[in-house]
């Protein structure tokens, strides 16, 4: 299947983002809570998929939870504790850019968690998620995949692009040699945590644009009916001529001037 061009992608994405805005309005109206978990290969495109969802939503309603390495104190807590603190309140959306499943992925493969800790997690995660769903949270879990050759190309792009260099870490470089180990870890995770109340959905992200559209379409189709009329607003004419901006105490910076080309 050929890759989507940018204009074609944007034309297909826009109506889905309108649906997302409607879904956000429905969540506010009903007080429901939405959690979307994004897991997958390094470089698969979790950040781009998350951005496609939140781009036109109110940031006070829709937020991203991308937790750093746990502190010494957090490392001694109940494993799910620091993630539970980021769960949504009524009407909110939380997009987990990686999640509690770190324990079944990077922590397992890189040896940051013991076999006993991983086994306990795989046993406890379905119970934790059962509690979330029983409390009324809408929970969706996505795993984004890509071939190793594609992953290598994206690693190389990150290495060469100064705007993407922050995405490349020593852990990412070690992951290059552990592609199959991550595959085995994923399969064990799916076997233990793909449940009727919190199923996994796998999405091919070899083509990131098509992958985003596939994920968004699936998410929107699985949400309840979100048809809530937007409030009727109007812009009556101003009572007087529009005013110009004026400053008394301070003046704004001078406008940016592009450097001359040599």
C-alpha positions in Angstrom: 0.0 0.0 0.0 1.5 3.3 -1.1 2.3 6.0 1.6 -0.1 8.9 2.0 0.9 12.3 0.7 0.7 15.2 3.1 -2.3 16.9 1.5 -4.2 13.7 1.2 -3.5 12.9 4.9 -4.6 16.3 6.1 -7.8 16.1 4.1 -8.6 12.7 5.7 -7.5 13.8 9.2 -9.6 17.0 9.4 -13.1 15.4 9.6 -11.8 13.0 12.3 -10.5 15.9 14.3 -14.0 17.5 14.1 -15.4 14.2 15.4 -12.8 14.4 18.2 -14.0 17.9 19.1 -17.5 16.5 19.3 -16.3 13.7 21.5 -14.6 16.1 23.8 -17.9 18.1 24.1 -19.8 14.9 24.8 -17.3 14.0 27.6 -17.8 17.4 29.2 -21.6 17.1 28.9 -21.8 13.6 30.4 -18.9 13.8 32.8 -17.3 10.7 31.4 -13.6 10.1 31.6 -11.3 8.9 28.8 -7.9 7.3 29.1 -5.9 6.3 26.0 -2.7 4.3 26.5 0.0 4.5 23.8 2.7 1.9 23.8 4.9 0.5 21.0 8.3 0.4 19.3 10.8 3.2 19.8 10.3 5.6 16.8 6.9 4.0 15.9 5.2 7.4 16.2 3.4 7.6 19.6 4.1 11.4 19.8 2.7 12.1 16.4 -0.5 10.0 17.1 -1.0 11.8 20.4 -0.5 15.2 18.7 -3.1 14.3 16.1 -5.6 13.7 18.8 -4.9 16.7 21.1 -4.0 19.3 18.5 -7.4 21.0 18.4 -8.7 20.1 21.8 -8.8 22.3 24.9 -5.5 21.6 26.8 -7.3 22.1 30.1 -9.5 19.2 29.1 -7.1 17.0 27.2 -3.6 16.4 28.7 -0.7 14.1 28.0 0.9 12.1 30.8 4.5 11.3 29.9 6.1 10.3 33.1 9.9 10.5 33.6 12.0 7.9 35.4 10.6 7.4 38.9 12.3 9.2 41.8 13.8 7.2 44.7 10.6 7.8 46.7 8.3 6.8 43.8 10.3 3.6 43.3 9.2 2.5 46.8 5.5 3.1 46.2 2.8 0.7 45.0 3.8 0.4 41.3 0.5 1.8 39.9 0.4 4.7 42.4 2.2 7.4 40.3 0.1 6.6 37.3 -3.2 6.7 39.2 -2.4 10.3 40.2 -2.7 11.3 36.5 -6.0 9.7 35.8 -8.8 12.1 34.5 -11.5 13.7 36.5 -15.1 14.2 35.1 -15.1 15.3 31.5 -11.3 15.0 31.0 -9.1 13.1 28.6 -5.6 11.7 29.5 -3.3 10.4 26.8 -0.5 8.2 28.3 2.7 8.5 26.3 3.9 5.2 27.6 2.3 4.0 30.8 2.3 1.5 33.5 3.2 -1.0 30.8 6.8 0.3 31.0 7.3 -2.6 33.5 6.3 -5.2 30.8 8.4 -3.5 28.1 11.6 -1.5 28.7 12.0 -2.4 32.3 11.8 -6.1 31.5 14.0 -6.0 28.4 16.6 -3.7 29.9 16.7 -5.5 33.2 15.4 -2.6 35.3 12.8 -4.8 36.9 13.2 -8.4 38.3 11.4 -11.4 36.9 9.3 -11.4 40.1 8.3 -7.8 39.6 7.4 -8.3 36.0 5.3 -11.4 36.9 3.5 -9.5 39.6 2.8 -6.7 37.2 1.3 -9.0 34.5 -0.9 -10.5 37.2 -2.0 -7.2 38.7 -2.4 -5.0 35.6 -5.7 -6.6 34.5 -7.0 -6.2 38.1 -6.0 -2.5 38.1 -7.6 -1.9 34.8 -10.8 -3.8 35.9 -11.1 -1.2 38.7 -10.7 1.7 36.2 -13.3 0.3 33.9 -15.7 -0.6 36.7 -15.4 3.0 38.0 -16.7 4.2 34.6 -13.4 5.2 32.9 -13.3 4.6 29.1 -10.0 2.8 28.6 -8.3 2.2 25.3 -4.9 0.6 24.8 -2.9 0.9 21.6 0.4 -0.8 20.7 2.2 0.8 17.7 4.4 -1.4 15.6 7.0 -0.9 12.9 9.6 -3.1 11.1 13.2 -2.9 12.3 14.4 -1.5 9.0 11.9 1.3 9.3 13.0 1.8 12.9 16.6 2.1 11.8 15.8 4.7 9.2 14.0 6.8 11.9 16.8 6.4 14.4 19.2 7.7 11.7 16.9 10.6 11.0 16.8 11.5 14.7 20.6 11.4 14.9 21.0 13.8 12.0 18.2 16.2 12.7 19.0 18.8 15.4 15.2 19.3 16.0 14.7 15.6 16.8 17.9 14.8 18.6 16.2 15.0 22.0 14.2 11.9 21.0 17.3 9.8 20.9 18.6 8.4 24.2 21.2 5.8 25.2 18.3 3.4 26.0 17.0 3.9 22.4 20.5 2.9 21.1 20.5 -0.2 23.2 17.0 -1.1 22.0 18.4 -1.4 18.4 20.0 -4.7 19.4 17.0 -6.0 21.3 14.2 -5.8 18.7 13.4 -9.5 19.1 13.5 -9.2 22.9 10.9 -6.5 22.7 8.8 -8.7 20.5 8.9 -11.5 23.0 8.1 -9.1 25.8 5.2 -7.7 23.9 3.7 -11.1 23.2 4.0 -12.1 26.9 2.3 -8.8 27.8 -0.5 -9.3 25.3 -1.1 -12.8 26.5 -1.5 -11.7 30.1 -3.2 -8.3 29.7 -5.4 -8.5 26.6 -8.8 -8.9 28.4 -12.4 -8.5 27.6 -12.7 -5.4 29.8 -9.4 -3.8 28.6 -8.4 -5.2 25.2 -5.3 -4.3 23.3 -5.4 -2.9 19.7 -2.4 -3.2 17.5 -1.7 -0.7 14.8 0.8 -0.8 11.9 2.9 2.4 12.0 5.3 1.6 9.2 3.4 4.5 7.4 2.9 6.9 10.3 0.3 9.0 8.5 -1.8 6.0 7.7 -1.2 4.6 11.2 -2.6 7.8 12.8 -5.7 7.7 10.6 -6.2 4.0 11.4 -5.9 4.6 15.2 -8.1 7.6 15.2 -10.8 5.9 13.2 -10.8 3.0 15.5 -10.9 5.2 18.6 -13.8 7.3 17.3 -15.8 4.2 16.2 -15.5 2.7 19.7 -16.6 5.7 21.6 -20.4 6.0 22.4 -22.6 8.3 20.4 -21.1 11.7 20.9 -23.6 13.9 19.1 -24.0 16.9 21.4 -25.0 20.2 19.8 -22.5 23.0 20.2 -23.9 26.1 22.0 -25.3 28.7 19.7 -23.0 31.7 19.7 -23.1 34.9 17.7 -20.8 37.9 17.1 -23.0 41.0 17.0 -21.4 44.1 15.5 -19.3 46.3 17.8 -21.0 49.4 19.2 -18.1 51.5 17.9 -15.2 51.4 15.5 -12.6 48.7 16.5 -9.8 50.2 18.6 -6.1 50.0 17.8 -3.7 48.6 20.4 -2.0 51.4 22.4 0.7 51.2 25.0 1.6 53.7 27.7 3.9 52.0 30.3 5.9 49.7 28.0 6.3 49.2 24.3 6.4 45.8 22.5 9.5 44.4 20.9 10.3 45.6 17.4 9.0 43.3 14.7 11.3 40.4 13.7 13.3 41.1 10.6 14.5 38.2 8.5 18.2 38.3 7.8 19.2 39.2 4.3 20.3 36.4 2.0 23.8 36.5 0.9 
